[in-house]
Amino acid sequence: MKHYPAEFKADAVALYQSRPGATIRQVAADLGVNPGTLRNWVRAAGASRPRGRRAEIPAEPSTVLEAENAALRKKVRELEEEREILRKAAKYFAGETRW
């Protein structure tokens, strides 16, 4: 059985409380501790916070997300095109250097 310092336990509980969208399982995985252990620390500290998915996370309007998705898709297309051009150039120059 591992023994954790009190300061580490307090920091772990504070981290859990500071991340409203994160679950105990996610925070425990980030810290490398067992979720049950973190859950016990949270209970012992008397930490009150809405659980898991019930926590209110400010949602962005879907139009903002759609615009971001469109911009990201455009960037992916550009990068794929650049990669294809570089592949063709590499193939061309590789053929020229064979003596």
C-alpha positions as CSV (number, residue, x, y, z in Angstrom):
1,M,0.0,0.0,0.0
2,K,1.4,3.4,-1.0
3,H,1.5,6.2,1.4
4,Y,1.1,9.7,-0.1
5,P,2.1,12.9,1.7
6,A,-0.7,15.1,3.0
7,E,0.4,17.9,0.7
8,F,0.0,15.6,-2.4
9,K,-3.5,14.6,-1.3
10,A,-4.5,18.2,-0.8
11,D,-3.1,19.2,-4.2
12,A,-4.9,16.3,-5.8
13,V,-8.2,17.3,-4.3
14,A,-7.6,21.0,-5.3
15,L,-6.9,19.8,-8.9
16,Y,-10.1,17.8,-9.0
17,Q,-12.1,20.8,-7.7
18,S,-10.4,23.2,-10.2
19,R,-11.4,21.1,-13.2
20,P,-15.2,21.1,-13.3
21,G,-15.5,19.0,-16.4
22,A,-13.1,16.3,-15.3
23,T,-14.2,13.1,-13.6
24,I,-12.4,11.5,-10.6
25,R,-11.2,8.8,-13.0
26,Q,-9.6,11.4,-15.4
27,V,-7.9,13.3,-12.6
28,A,-6.7,10.1,-11.0
29,A,-5.2,8.9,-14.3
30,D,-3.4,12.2,-14.8
31,L,-1.9,11.9,-11.3
32,G,-1.2,8.2,-11.5
33,V,-3.3,7.2,-8.5
34,N,-6.2,4.8,-8.2
35,P,-9.6,6.5,-8.7
36,G,-10.9,5.0,-5.5
37,T,-8.0,6.5,-3.6
38,L,-8.7,9.9,-5.0
39,R,-12.4,9.5,-4.3
40,N,-11.6,8.8,-0.7
41,W,-9.4,11.9,-0.5
42,V,-12.1,14.0,-1.9
43,R,-14.7,12.7,0.5
44,A,-12.3,13.1,3.5
45,A,-11.7,16.7,2.4
46,G,-15.4,17.4,2.3
47,A,-15.0,18.7,-1.2
48,S,-18.3,19.6,-2.8
49,R,-18.6,19.8,-6.5
50,P,-21.1,18.6,-9.0
51,R,-20.2,15.2,-10.2
52,G,-18.8,14.2,-13.6
53,R,-21.1,15.0,-16.5
54,R,-23.5,17.0,-14.4
55,A,-21.0,19.8,-14.0
56,E,-22.0,22.8,-16.0
57,I,-19.5,23.5,-18.8
58,P,-20.1,26.7,-20.7
59,A,-21.1,25.5,-24.2
60,E,-19.9,27.3,-27.3
61,P,-22.5,28.2,-29.9
62,S,-22.6,25.5,-32.6
63,T,-22.0,28.2,-35.3
64,V,-18.6,28.9,-33.8
65,L,-17.7,25.2,-33.7
66,E,-19.0,24.8,-37.3
67,A,-16.8,27.7,-38.4
68,E,-13.8,26.2,-36.6
69,N,-14.4,22.8,-38.2
70,A,-14.6,24.3,-41.6
71,A,-11.4,26.1,-41.1
72,L,-9.7,23.0,-39.8
73,R,-11.0,20.9,-42.8
74,K,-9.6,23.5,-45.2
75,K,-6.2,23.4,-43.5
76,V,-6.2,19.6,-43.7
77,R,-6.9,19.8,-47.4
78,E,-4.1,22.3,-47.9
79,L,-1.7,20.1,-45.9
80,E,-2.7,17.0,-47.8
81,E,-2.1,18.8,-51.1
82,E,1.3,20.0,-50.0
83,R,2.2,16.5,-48.9
84,E,1.2,15.1,-52.2
85,I,3.3,17.7,-54.1
86,L,6.3,16.9,-51.9
87,R,5.9,13.1,-52.5
88,K,5.8,13.7,-56.3
89,A,8.8,15.9,-56.1
90,A,10.7,13.4,-54.0
91,K,9.9,10.6,-56.4
92,Y,11.0,12.8,-59.4
93,F,14.3,13.8,-57.8
94,A,15.0,10.3,-56.6
95,G,14.6,9.1,-60.2
96,E,17.1,11.7,-61.4
97,T,19.8,10.9,-58.9
98,R,20.1,7.3,-59.9
99,W,23.3,7.0,-62.1
